[in-house]
Amino acid sequence: MFDFKELYQPKNLADALRLRKEHPDAVILAGGSDVLINIRAGKEAGRDILNIFGLDELRGISMEPDGTLVILPLTSFSHVSQSPLIQQNIPTLQEAVDQVGGPQIRNIGTIGGNICNGVTSADSATTLKAFDAILELSSVEGKRIVPYADFNKGPGKVDLRPDELLTAIRIPKESYQDTYGHYIKYAMRRAMDIATMACSANVRLDAKKQHIERMRIAYGVAAPVPVRGFTVEKVVQGRGFDQALLDDAAKAALNDVNPRTSWRASKEFRIHLIEELTRRALKTSIERAGGKFNG
Ligand SMILES: Cc1cc2nc3c(=O)[nH]c(=O)nc-3n(C[C@H](O)[C@H](O)[C@H](O)COP(=O)(O)OP(=O)(O)OC[C@H]3O[C@@H](n4cnc5c(N)ncnc54)[C@H](O)[C@@H]3O)c2cc1C
């Protein structure tokens, strides 16, 4: 039995935004793989529920004429993984969502729920940060555009106003064009486990594939929220490919993170993971882009 008060079932997005405005304290229910567990555990018991899961207009992936990829928030992880648009343009996102939970969770869990829960271990979060995703938040007043970089406000806290819903995740062409990337999730077991550490990198090389023209990297569980590795990105800019590049990147990463000790891993082990995952994600990204290491 689930302990809730009223269940609101909007017929369309306009109806959902109206209900959201009228009932700002209601819990938004998408796939429910976080929310229903919290309700059952008593953390969100006795609340009203606004169930948006049936709104097909918030589901799907498309490309706009200027090449912007638009991922609607109710798109499931399985759907993201099977999308030819994602496979062709941002295979790193496919790599990331394929590592969420097990098949059942990937079928029911949505990418919107994954970033709105504000959790640092969310598997899609690092890759969306590393590709400069932009969020569209809607209310009855209109739309608000927020860079995903600014969305996380603290553990479990995001910049979502009480009358707003996440209605789209947008990735501009400039962010993904000619990039190659790699997502690494370090967990205690291969499936059905959340990340102890996560790292998503992508690079764009120069025409001769000798140097890094541009690099993006983000980490999960390396800080209270998913974070970008801006220092790493600066340190590797314009460099050729050798062990010194990887070691400098690993060292630079420590400026961008703030890991903690938890029952999963000590702070020291997480620092080791951050360094090693930085090396591996960068190396694989460069190799996928056609760059060759000199030894
Ligand atoms: C067994 C199990 C294994 C899991 N493994 C992983 C894993 O490996 N990696 C991982 O990242 N996660 C994992 N999760 C967590 C969960 O599946 C994901 O976070 C999932 O993406 C949540 O999506 P949902 O649609 O189920 O969200 P819900 O539970 O419906 O909602 C999650 C939160 O987002 C809010 N929300 C949802 N959609 C919107 C919207 N459009 N606008 C505004 N707010 C919204 C809700 O109010 C709620 O706060 C696991 C969960 C379970 C139960």
The ligand as a MOL file (V3000), in Angstrom:
LIG
                    3D

  0  0  0     0  0            999 V3000
M  V30 BEGIN CTAB
M  V30 COUNTS 53 58 0 0 0
M  V30 BEGIN ATOM
M  V30 1 C 16.5410 -0.6000 -7.9080 0
M  V30 2 C 16.9440 0.7920 -8.3380 0
M  V30 3 C 18.1530 0.9630 -8.9810 0
M  V30 4 C 18.5400 2.2480 -9.4080 0
M  V30 5 N 19.7420 2.3670 -10.0320 0
M  V30 6 C 20.1240 3.5950 -10.4670 0
M  V30 7 C 21.3740 3.7380 -11.1410 0
M  V30 8 O 22.1350 2.7870 -11.3330 0
M  V30 9 N 21.7060 4.9790 -11.5670 0
M  V30 10 C 20.8900 6.0700 -11.3760 0
M  V30 11 O 21.2480 7.1690 -11.8040 0
M  V30 12 N 19.7050 5.9500 -10.7360 0
M  V30 13 C 19.3020 4.7460 -10.2720 0
M  V30 14 N 18.1090 4.6190 -9.6100 0
M  V30 15 C 17.3050 5.8270 -9.3100 0
M  V30 16 C 16.1660 6.1300 -10.3080 0
M  V30 17 O 15.7960 5.0170 -11.0720 0
M  V30 18 C 16.5440 7.2660 -11.2630 0
M  V30 19 O 16.9300 8.4130 -10.5320 0
M  V30 20 C 15.4050 7.6240 -12.2190 0
M  V30 21 O 15.9250 8.3860 -13.2670 0
M  V30 22 C 14.2860 8.4200 -11.5990 0
M  V30 23 O 13.3580 8.6890 -12.6230 0
M  V30 24 P 11.7990 8.4710 -12.4020 0
M  V30 25 O 11.1110 8.8140 -13.6650 0
M  V30 26 O 11.5360 7.1210 -11.8380 0
M  V30 27 O 11.5660 9.6220 -11.3190 0
M  V30 28 P 10.5190 9.7760 -10.1600 0
M  V30 29 O 10.8040 8.8310 -9.0460 0
M  V30 30 O 9.1300 9.7790 -10.6820 0
M  V30 31 O 10.9150 11.2680 -9.7310 0
M  V30 32 C 12.2140 11.5870 -9.2500 0
M  V30 33 C 12.2540 13.0490 -8.8110 0
M  V30 34 O 12.2020 13.9130 -9.9350 0
M  V30 35 C 11.0570 14.7700 -9.8760 0
M  V30 36 N 10.5920 14.8820 -11.2610 0
M  V30 37 C 10.4730 13.8570 -12.1490 0
M  V30 38 N 10.1310 14.3400 -13.3590 0
M  V30 39 C 10.0220 15.6870 -13.2440 0
M  V30 40 C 9.7110 16.7370 -14.1590 0
M  V30 41 N 9.4660 16.5250 -15.4410 0
M  V30 42 N 9.7090 18.0080 -13.6950 0
M  V30 43 C 9.9940 18.2580 -12.4000 0
M  V30 44 N 10.3160 17.3040 -11.4860 0
M  V30 45 C 10.3240 16.0280 -11.9030 0
M  V30 46 C 10.1090 14.0960 -8.9100 0
M  V30 47 O 9.2720 14.9890 -8.2660 0
M  V30 48 C 11.0930 13.4600 -7.9310 0
M  V30 49 O 11.5600 14.4290 -7.0280 0
M  V30 50 C 17.6870 3.3570 -9.1900 0
M  V30 51 C 16.4590 3.1660 -8.5480 0
M  V30 52 C 16.0740 1.8990 -8.1390 0
M  V30 53 C 14.7470 1.7220 -7.4720 0
M  V30 END ATOM
M  V30 BEGIN BOND
M  V30 1 1 1 2
M  V30 2 1 2 3
M  V30 3 2 2 52
M  V30 4 2 3 4
M  V30 5 1 4 5
M  V30 6 1 4 50
M  V30 7 2 5 6
M  V30 8 1 6 7
M  V30 9 1 6 13
M  V30 10 2 7 8
M  V30 11 1 7 9
M  V30 12 1 9 10
M  V30 13 2 10 11
M  V30 14 1 10 12
M  V30 15 2 12 13
M  V30 16 1 13 14
M  V30 17 1 14 15
M  V30 18 1 14 50
M  V30 19 1 15 16
M  V30 20 1 16 17
M  V30 21 1 16 18
M  V30 22 1 18 19
M  V30 23 1 18 20
M  V30 24 1 20 21
M  V30 25 1 20 22
M  V30 26 1 22 23
M  V30 27 1 23 24
M  V30 28 2 24 25
M  V30 29 1 24 26
M  V30 30 1 24 27
M  V30 31 1 27 28
M  V30 32 2 28 29
M  V30 33 1 28 30
M  V30 34 1 28 31
M  V30 35 1 31 32
M  V30 36 1 32 33
M  V30 37 1 33 34
M  V30 38 1 33 48
M  V30 39 1 34 35
M  V30 40 1 35 36
M  V30 41 1 35 46
M  V30 42 1 36 37
M  V30 43 1 36 45
M  V30 44 2 37 38
M  V30 45 1 38 39
M  V30 46 1 39 40
M  V30 47 2 39 45
M  V30 48 1 40 41
M  V30 49 2 40 42
M  V30 50 1 42 43
M  V30 51 2 43 44
M  V30 52 1 44 45
M  V30 53 1 46 47
M  V30 54 1 46 48
M  V30 55 1 48 49
M  V30 56 2 50 51
M  V30 57 1 51 52
M  V30 58 1 52 53
M  V30 END BOND
M  V30 END CTAB
M  END
